[in-house]
């Protein structure tokens, strides 16, 4: 998909109106040039013969340009909005493992920089249309004045286009390299913000990161972007040279080979001079088109094609809060191989869960606990084996609905600053009750569904995440080392009060934990070693 296909697919009506208005404005400008030349070379004409037409053109041309420009800005902002929303939907629908492989920094570049680049390219489509109509009008007028001059102009344009296309291909290559390097630059920006504490504590590390890593990456982007823009500038300058040569042909009558009168010379020179401004605008717009097409190609590389519809759809009738049996049957998953080494594998795992059951999952670092819960929750599809909910096999067509049974707080959880998808008004009393249980009533308040603050300790942030999980009231709760950041007193509350309370409500609770002191709170304790399930610990 290129930028023109994108616009015609998503905003063809606005584009058509804007292009028509631009064409009328451009042709009107060319008609003014013809009128001026005709007036200057027709002394018998009186002012009254042309004044009405002249004034009408002077009014209509700016009006059409203004109308086209207004539609243009609306079009570009609409495209930018739809691009961001569509890309966000693609990210939401993409497999989690694919997004992890792509990396958050690349997704951020696509959502921010690429969308801006594409919208800038969209802005230039009607602009180029306006000035292209000026060029066509002027070319037609030169042909009306002199057919030999028209043939010479077309020859000059053909030579210019061929050379320009060669230079444009070189410039686009530089832009493409710069775009790839920009992914690395944004990765380093993320490292700068995420690792600012470590950098501030170690000046040599900070200097090395700033001067060697960040500066080198930024310089590479600058170099290739400048190379592309310089090549485009060279192409633009060459086009102006050809136009100046054409202007010189009628003035010097091509060394005496052209027999043309003064009116034709004046008209063709006037048309050529008027064309120069439009030619410059068109040439200067091509870098925006080139970068926009590269940005669209980047979406394709990320596996987030804008031409495709989201693959995950919510299927009605799959969610069943009163399910009786969740079966994990010989589920197996392996990460991709790296450096000729086989990727880490989890499974085959066989497990059965029932309502009102508390299951602890334990194991050493790298044993596969987090991968297991991603498989259990449907975030990773298994390579082999099945997950069944009341004998219904979970597959691509119902995996999204299956996930709606879970409320999970992962070790690397994200805390939203709003209670999204929750009616905070009807849940006001429950919110206050849970804030009291979680010992957060004096720290946080909820106003119109928004948290008054998320700038809390990690343990308190996890309690806020637990508040959201409580309010979601799903049938299965999953906690990935939730108690690791809690103080001893609240850790006791979690294991001795909160988990039994969930069990009493018929909730299934899966807890990843190393707190063997509290294993007695579980109905079962299972252990993972090197991705495999060991015998249950009792």
N, C-alpha and C positions, 0 to 999 in steps of 0.2 A: 504494500500500500504506500503511495506517495501522497504528498500534501494536497494535491488537486483532488485525488480520489477521496481523501478524508473529508474535505470540505463539501464536495458535491454529494457525498453520502449523508452528511449530518446537517447541512444547512444550504441545500441547493436553492431554495426559494430566495432567501436573503442574498445569496451569492449572485443569482441571476439578476435580481433587481439592481444590485450594486454595480454589476458589470455593465448592464444596459445604460444606467445613469452615467457611468464612467465613459462609455463609448460615445454617448451624446455630447458629453463635455469635451472629449478629445476631438471629435469631428467638428464640433463648433469652433474650437480653437484653430483648427486647420482652415476652416471656412473664413475665419477672421483674417488670417494671413492672406488668403486669396482675395478677399474684399479690399484689404489695404493696398495690395499690389495693383489690383484693377483700378482703384481710385487714383493712385499716384500716376498711373500711365494712361488715364483717360481724362484729359483736361476739359473735355466738353461736358462731363458730368457735373451736375449741380448738387449742393449739399442736401437739398430736399429729396433728391432721388435715392439716396442711400442712408440718410440719417436714421430713419425708422428701423431699417434692417440692422444697422450698426449698433444702435442702442439696444435693440432686442437681443442681439448676440452677446453684447457686453453684460447684459443682465442674466441671460439664460445659462451661459457657460459657467460662471461662478455658482449659480444656484444648483446646477447639475453636479458640480464638483462637491459642493457642500452636502448635498443629499447623498452622494456616493460615499463621501468620507464618514458621514454619520452612520450609515448602514455598515460601513467597514468596521468601525470601532465596536458596534454592537455584535457584529459577526465574530470578530476576534475574541471578545470577552466570552461570548457564548461557546465558542470552540474550546477556549481555555477551561471554562467550567466543566464542559462535558468530558474533556480529556481527563481532567483530574478525577471526576466522579467515575468514569469508565475504568481508568487505571486502578483506582481504589477497589472497584468491584472485581477486577481481574485478580488483584492481590488477595482479596478476601476469598475468592473461589479457587485460587491456585493451591496445589498440594503444599503442606507445611514443609516437607522435606525439600521441595524445589526452592521455596523461598529461603530456607536456611543455606542452601548451596549458593544461591545468587548473592546473598549478603544484604544487610539492611542499608549499607551506604550506597549501593547501586540503585536500590529502590528509591532512596531519598533523592538521588540525582535525577532519576526519571520523573518523580512527582514534582520537583521544583524546577530544575534548570531545563530539562527537556520540554516540559509543557510550555514554559515561557518562550523557548526557541521556536516551537511549533506555532504558537499564537502570533509571534512576530512574523513568521513566514506567511501566515494567513492574512495578516494586515496588508501585505504587499501584493496580494493577488489582484484586488480591484485597482490599486495604484498602477500596477504594470498594465492593466487593461486600459486605463485612461490614457496613459502615455503611448501605448502601442497603437491606439486608435489615432493619436496625433501623428505618429510616424506613418501609418497607412494613408491618412488624409494628405499628408505632405508629399508622400511618394506619388499618390494619384495626381496631385496638382502638378508636380514636376512632369509626369507623363503627359498631362494635358498641355503643358507649355512646349515640351520638346521630347520626342520619342528617343533620339540618340542620347540625350542627357539621362533619361530614365534608364536606358540599358546600362550606361556607365555607373549610375547609382546602384542598380541591382547587382552589378559585378562587384562593386566595392563592398556592398552589404554581404554578399556571398563569401568573399575572402575574409571579411571581418568575423562572420559567424563561424567559419571553419577554424580559424585561429583561436577564437574565443572558446569554442568547445574543447579544444586541446588544453588550453590554459585552465579552463573550469574543471576538467577532470583532475588535473594536478592539484588545484586548490581544494577540491573536495576530498582528495586523499589526505591532505594535511589536516583538514577539519575532522576527518574520521579518526585519525591518529590522536588528535587533541581530545576528542570525545572519549576515547578509550582511556587515555591518561587521566581524564577528569574523574573517573571512578576511583583511581588511586588517590587523587588529591582529596576527594571527599572522605575517603577512608582515613586519611591522615588527620583531617579536620575532626572526625569523630574520635580518633585517638587523643587529639589535643584536649577536647572537652571531657572525655571520660577519664583520662589519666592526668588531669591537671594537678591533683594533689601530689602524685608521685613525681611529676616534673618540678613542682615548686620545692620539693624536699631535696632535689639532687640537681644542682646547677649544671654540672657537666653533662648529665643526661638531657637536661632541658636545652642546652646549647647544641648538643649533637642532634637532637630531634628537630630543632628549629632550623639550624643551618644546613644540616646534611639531608635530612629526610624531607621535611616540609618544603624548604626552599628549592630543593632539586625537583620535587614533584611539581611545584607551582611554576618553576622555570620551564619545564618540559611542556606544560600546557600553554604557557605564554609563547614559546618559540614556535610551536606548530600552528597555533591560531594566527600568529603574526605572519607566518609563511603563507597561509591560505589567503589572508586578507591582502597581502602584498601581491600575490599572483592575480587576484581579482582586480586590484588597482592597475596592474600592468595591462590586463586585458581591456579595461576601460580606457586607458590612455591610448592604446593602439587603435581602438574604435574612433576616438576623437581625431587621431592623425588621418585616418582614412576619410573622415568627413571633411576635414580641412582641405585635403587633396581634391576631393570632389568640388568643394567651393571654388578652388583655384581653376578648375577646368573651364567653366563658362567665362570666368573673368579674363583669362588669358586665351580663351577660345581654342584650347587644346593645341597650342603651337600653330594656330592658323588653320587647323583642320576642321574646326566647327564654324559654321556660318549661322550665327544666331544674333538676333537684334537685342537692343538694350532692355526692352520689356521682359524678354525671356531671361536675360542675365539677372536682372533685378529680382524677378519672381523666384528663380531657382536658388539664388543666394539667400533671399529672405526665408524661403522654406527650409533650406539646409541649416541656417542659423537657429531657426525655431526648433528644428529637430534635435539640435545638440542637447538642449535641456532635457527633453524627453528621453533621449538615448542614455544620458547620464543616469537618470532616475532608474531606468530599466536595468542597466548594467549593475548599478549599486544594489538592486533588489535581489540579484541572483545569489549572493552569499547567504542571504536569509533563507532562500529556497533550498540551497544546498545543505545548510545546517539543519533545517527542519526535516528534510528527508532522511538525514543521518540519524536524527533523534527518533523518527518513526522506525527506522531499521533497528535502533537500539531496543525499542519495545519488543520487536520480534525476537531479538537475541536473548532477551530476558525470559522468553517464553510467555510473554503477556500480550499476545497479538490483539490489537484493537479491532481486528476484523472478525474475531471469533466471539461467540457468546460464552458466558461463564458456564463451566462444566458441572459445578455442584448446584443442585436445586433441592429445595425443601420439599419432601414428599409427604403429603398428608396421610394420616392414619398409621404412621410408624411409631409415634411417641405413645408410650403406654406407661403411665406413672404407677400402675398396679402390676407391673411385671413380676414374675415369680422366679425366673432363673436366667442368669447371665453366664454363658459358657464360652470359655476361651479354649479352642480345640486345636492343639498342635500348631499354634501360631509361630511363624518364623519370619525374621527380618534381618537383612544384612546391609550395612552401609557400603557405599561404593569403594572399590579398591583404590589405593593411593601408592604411588612409587613402587608398583609391582608387588605390593603387599595386600593380602586379602583383608577386606574391610571387617570391622567388628560385627559379630552376629549375636542376635538375641533369639533364643528358642532352640528347638520347638518347646513351647510352653502350653500346658494344659491346666486349666483352673476353672472352678465354678464359684459364682457368687450368688448370694441370696439376699432378699430384703432384710433389714434389721441386723446386719452382720458387720462386725468390725474386723478388718484384716490388716495386719501390719506387714510391710514389706521391708526387709533389711538386707544388708550386703555391703561389701566394701566399695570404695571409690572405683568407678569404672566397671562395676558389675553388671550394668545394664538396667538399673532400676528406673531411671527417667525414660529411657527408650521403651521399657515395658509399659509404663503408664501412658505414653503417647500412643502405643498400640491399643491399649485397653480403651482409651477414650475415642479412638477413631481418628486421631490426628495423623497417624501413620497407617497406611493400609498394609496389611501383612503380605509378604511375598507368597507364602503358602499357609495353609491352615484356615480356620474359620473362627469368626466371632458370631455367636447366635444369642438373640434375646427372645426368650420363649419360643425357641425353635425357628425363629426368623433369621435367616443368614444376613449379615450386614455386608453390603457391597457398595459399589459406586452410586447406585440409585437411591440408597437410603442412609448412607453414612452421615450425611449432614443432619438428618433428623435424629439419628441415633445419638449424636453428640449432645443433643439438647437434654439428655438425661443427666448430664454431669455438671457439677459445680466444682471447679478445680482451682487450687492455689499452688502454682508451680514454684520451684525454688527461685527461678528468675522471673517472678510474676511482674505484671505491670498494674499499677493502681491508677484507674481513671479518676478524674476529679469530679465526676458526676455519676449519679446512680442511673446509668443508662439502661433503658428497657424495664425500669421499675417505677411503679406509681408511688412516688414518695408521699403524696397527699393521703392516700388511703392506708399507707403503711406507716404513718407518723408515729402511732403509739408503739408499734413493733420496733421502729428505729430507735426510739428513746429507750425502750427496754434492752435492746441489744447493746446500745452504747454504754448502758450501765453495767451489763454483764461483762463487756470487754474493757471496762474501766477507761473509757474514752470520753465520758460525758463532759468533763472539764477541759478536754483538748480539742474536740471537734463538734461542730453543729452542722445541721443539714438545712439549707435554705433553697427552696424551689428546686430540689433535686440535686443541688451542688454541695460538695464538701467545702466547708469553710477553709480548710487547710489540708495539704498533704505533706507539708514540710515537717515530718516527724521522724522519730527513730525508726530503724528498720523493723523492729519488733512491733511498734505501734502501727506502722503501715500495713504489716501483715494482719493485724487485728481489724483494720479498716477493710482489708480485702475479705476477711472472714465475715464482716457485716454484710457485704454485698452477697456473699455466698449464702448466708442465712436468708436474706430477702428473696433470693432467686428460688429457694425452696424446691430444688431438684431432688430426684430420688437417689442419686449417687453422689457422694462427696469424696473428693480426692485431695489429700494434703501431702505435698512434697517437702519433707523436712520443715514443716511449718513451725514447730516448737524450737528449732535450732537458735532463733534470735530472741526468744522470750527469756525473761528473768525467771529464776527458780520458782517464785511464787505463782506466776501466771502459767508456767509450764505445768504445775500441779493442777491448776484450774482447767487447763486444756484437756489433760488426760483423764482427770477424775470427775469432771463435771460436764464439759462441753461434748466430749465424745459419747458418754452414756446418754446425754440428753438427745443427741441425734439418733442414737440406736433406739431409744424409746419411742421416737416418732416414726420408726420403720425405715429409716434411711440406711443405705449401705455406705460404709465408710472404709476407704482404702488410705492407709497412712504409711508413707515412707519415713522410717524413723530408725535412729541408732540409740534411742533411749531405752536400753534393755531393762532399766529400773521399772519402766511402765508397761512392759510387755504383757503383764497380767490384765491390762485393760482391753486386750484384744481377744476375740474369739479364736483367731488363728494367727500365727506368725509364719510367714514364708520367707525363705532366703534365696537370693540370687547370687550365683558365683559364675563369673565369666559368661554371663548371658543365659545361664541355664538355671532352672528352678530346682532347688534342693528339696529334700524331704521337709515337711512342715516341722517347725519348732514348737514344742508344747511346754 
